[in-house]
Amino acid sequence: MDSDTNENYRCLIKHYQHKIGQLPSVAKHAEMVASNKLQAIKNEIGNINSAKLALQEQARKVRKLVRDTNKDELLIEEIGNAIRQGTFVKASNPVVLPDINSDKDADLIVCLSDIHYGAHVDIPENYYDTKVVARLMDLYAEKVIKLIDETGAQSVDIVNLGDIVEHAYMRNQNLYDSEETLSEQIVNVTRLIIEFIQRIRNHAEIITYRGIAGNHDRMQGDKNSNLNADHAVNISNRIIQMWIEVTGSDVQFVETDSYFAEIMLRGYHFAFVHGDRDNLSNKNTLAKVSENHDRHYDAVIGGHVHKFSMLEVGNNRYQVTFGSFKGMDDYSKRLGVSSSRSQGVVIVNDRGFEIRKIGLQ
């Protein structure tokens, strides 16, 4: 018999429970009923609150998406205006023949590291602004051209190691130490990079260009909340690609990962990172990078720390950091870190490779 459907059976059970003293009193029964209803009410309120919180979170995400979309549209419009207002060098593809009377033969990798265009530094030890950037880019191009003549290089791979802009939103310090808006920084530094590329192309037959991002290039300060391709170098790369296509340049643009690039020359393999995600002072970084990319690299090269260093971590295998255009600023001065302005190149021939610091004083 079922006590839920048979009243006589249910009464018999209650009579037996009362007889053995297990039937709750009226007060106790009322308390149990009230307790169950109260718990039911609490559960329902909890469900309502959870649903309300979920809706609030969804609404917050939608509002953030709208804000970010508006910011992106504004940035795109500002970049478009900056491009229209700027002037870009015209492409030239001269035939550069090797010297048949010379036995010199090499390939060059030329790195651009930590330009920090838009930064303004005015301390006793260093002065830096956008005009200084242009002068230093010209000086670096002259030294690379001299190196091309010295080595007989016919091909030059240009690798941008990131932090092309100072960025106005990274730290509060940047708000006061930036000369231009982010869109102006991106367009104007790209114009200088294109001029640098063209100057090198005038003296070497084969030129490639690739660029990866640094921490200052991220559109947001928090690296954990940023999309992988949401950075200033991605926009700069697209502008350079557009310049190549529109002007008919024969410079080859090479697509890479946002934060990693690699080059193989004459049997040697080189990996390139910015350095904020890969600690190049840790002697195990080359091994880790080689394992992650399933390749034996002879050197991993980055920037980020604004100074030249070379650590040998194996038989003719190196971890290298190149310097910066920017040099010392108030931030690095407070940290007690200082170094001279410099960049770096890799000279590769059939006998081996040489990693060389290029001073920019």
C-alpha positions, 0 to 999 in steps of 0.5 A, a space after each residue: 500500500 502507498 501511504 501517499 494515496 491511502 488515508 487509512 494506512 497513513 493514519 495507522 502509521 501516525 498512530 504507531 509513531 505516536 505510540 512509540 513517541 516518534 510523532 513530532 509535536 504540533 509545535 515541532 511539526 509547525 516549525 519543520 513546515 516553517 523551516 522548509 518554507 523559509 529555506 524554499 524562499 531563501 533558495 528562490 531569492 538566491 536564484 533570483 539574485 544569481 540571475 540578477 548578477 548574471 544579467 548585470 555581468 552580461 550588461 557590463 560586458 555589453 557596455 564594455 564592448 560598446 566602449 571598446 568598439 567606439 574607441 576602436 572606431 575613433 582610433 581607426 578614424 584618427 589613424 586615417 586622418 594621420 595617414 592623409 596628413 602625412 607624406 610617405 617616401 616613394 618606393 624605388 627599386 634600383 638594381 644593385 649588382 654585386 662587386 665582381 672584383 670582391 670576394 665579400 659575401 654575406 647576409 645581414 639581419 638588421 634589428 629595430 628595437 625599442 624606438 618608443 616614438 612619442 616619448 619625451 625625455 628631458 633629464 640631465 643625462 638624456 634628451 629624447 623627442 620625435 626629432 631625435 628619433 628621426 635623426 637617430 634613424 638616419 644615423 642607424 641607416 648610415 651605419 647599416 649602409 656602411 656595413 653593407 659595403 663592408 661585408 658585400 651584403 646583397 640581402 638584408 632582413 629587417 626585424 622590428 623587435 617591438 616597442 615602436 611607440 611610447 603609448 599614452 596608456 601604459 603607466 601614469 608616467 606615460 601620460 606626461 612623457 608622451 608627445 603625441 596621441 597613440 594614432 599619431 605615434 603609430 603613423 609617424 613612426 611607421 613613416 620613419 620605418 618606411 624611410 629606413 627600409 627604402 634607404 637600405 633598399 637603395 644599397 641592397 638588392 633583396 630586402 625583407 621586413 617583419 615586425 613583432 610587438 612589445 609591451 608598449 605596443 599593446 592597446 591595453 596596459 594589461 597584457 592578460 586582457 589583451 587580444 594577441 593581435 591588438 597592438 600598434 605593430 599590427 597596425 604599423 605592419 598593415 600600413 607598411 604592407 599598404 605602402 609596398 602594394 601602392 608604391 610598387 616596392 619590391 620589399 618583401 613583407 613577411 607575416 609572423 606571429 605577433 610576438 615571435 619571428 624566426 629567420 634561417 640563413 646559411 644553415 643558422 637559425 635565429 629566433 626573435 622575441 621582444 623580451 617581456 615574455 621571455 627572460 633573456 637573462 635566464 640561461 634556459 630561455 634559448 632551450 625553452 624557445 627551441 623546445 616550444 618551436 621544435 627547432 634548434 636555434 643558434 640564438 634568440 634575440 630581443 630588446 625590452 631591457 634597453 641595453 646590449 648583452 650577449 650570453 653564451 648558453 651553449 657551443 656558439 649559441 647565444 641569448 642576446 638583447 639589443 639596446 634602444 633608440 630612447 636611452 635612459 629616461 626618468 623611469 629607468 633612472 629611478 630604477 638605477 638602470 642606465 645604458 647607452 643608445 644602441 641597436 644591433 645586427 647579425 652578419 652571416 656568411 659561410 664561415 659563421 655568424 657575428 652578432 654586433 652592437 651598433 652604437 648611436 651616440 
